[in-house]
């Protein structure tokens, strides 16, 4: 057993395979498949790193590595600043059962001196690192993901029952720009479920009330107020600059309009709806959006509902009532879907519909399929422009 630091390093060098930096660059240039592991501290990584590296500080290696790198037979190249920490890390990985580990020598300092490629991670402020610290601990988010959220733009249709929880959690998560479309004012009857608003704001435009709440929650977030109804005339303007649309509308004419604008403009839509004690959530990603996101397109709202139901079968919340807490469940699921789309992580609800029965506390999942004859997203679409949605739903 080694008895001194020098003895330990001699032993570690014998047990680990050293990889010259020139050979590491060659492997990267030719696209070899392996994991590049940076075991420097976070403040070192913020100053620059080798492109594509996974960051796990040496002090957290034993705790995090099996979660971040579960395949113990996959090739791994470890690096640090000068080659010492990476050698110790490589030996630790071998002790943990990793079978194909090399250590880059001498390390990042020399890599940078040689003029090899480096990238600089997003430069979050200290205040942002503190605010989003729990996100930064998640490998699926980290500083890069948080920076993506801060640059993202989400349009919320409605500042009511669904828009309230969705916007609160999107703002808390640090989504940089939130657009809110709502032409209504705060009413006392809203306060049972629309948690963006307060008693002191009764009579205030909902977009103004929403902006006050969200800016107070997170000053990082830029809130854009649209005190107007979504119509065929303004849909292109409102949808144009946003990455994801969260649909919290409560009537069928607007839902069909949202769907058609989504298909025409290539905007993913996270749809939610509620009725009495029941709710549902799904995500619509049309062809144009799917191509940009690198995923398969799914069905659209017209595939799910080719025709609107008769009015007497779909009364509004004002007519039929709604459990206030239900809005929180459905709106939070919508916010979760939106964040996953922005981060390009996880499996979205494209092609799946989640239903929630709050009385019996049951979730169900239904599979949705694209309709080849759908007039909006089918093989030969016949819908090429906006229509009279009020008339369409009245005729249904």
Buried (B, 14 or more C-beta within 10 A) or exposed (E): EEEEEEEBBEEBBEEBBBBEBEEBBEBBEEEEEBBBBBBBBEEBBBEEBBEEBBBBBBEBBBEBBEEBBEEBEBBBBBBBBBBBBBBBBBBBBBEBEBEBBBBBBBBBEBBBEEEBEBEEBBEBEEEBBEBBEEBBEEBEBBBEBBBBBBEBBBBBBBBBBBBBBBBBBBBBBBBBBBBBBBEBBBEEEBBBBBBBBBEEBBEBBBBBBBBBBBBEBBEBBBBBBBBEEBEBEBBEEBBEEBBBBBBBBBBBBBBBBBBBBBBBBBBBBBBBBBBBBBBBBBBBBBBBBBEEBEBEBBBBBBBBBEEBEEEEEBEEBEEEEBBBEBBBBBBBBBBBBBBBBBBEBEEBBBBBBBBBEBEEEEEEEEEBEBBEEBBBBBEEBEBEEBBEBBEBBEEB
